[in-house]
Amino acid sequence: MSNDFEKHLFELKQARVEEKHLLEHMCVNLELINTHNHLVDWAQEYILILTKLEDARKYLNNLELQKTVAERYLMSSFDVCEVENEEDKNQKDQ
């Protein structure tokens, strides 16, 4: 009878050791899952930042285009004013 009790006690101790190892593995897995979730969050924030940078780049390109159009308009207006001034000068000289 004592032998059965010792055998049962040994099996219980083995089960406790296995349970401890399983809990340790579960903790490691939970840490890995937590790390994975942080990486996913970081990646989503990174993508959001890249999207905002791309939007800002498009906005700056649009502003640059508007600036170029405005400069060309001003230059053509300036050229027209110069021609008109020369015509006025020529008419006064005549």
Disulfide bonds with the S-S distance in Angstrom:
none
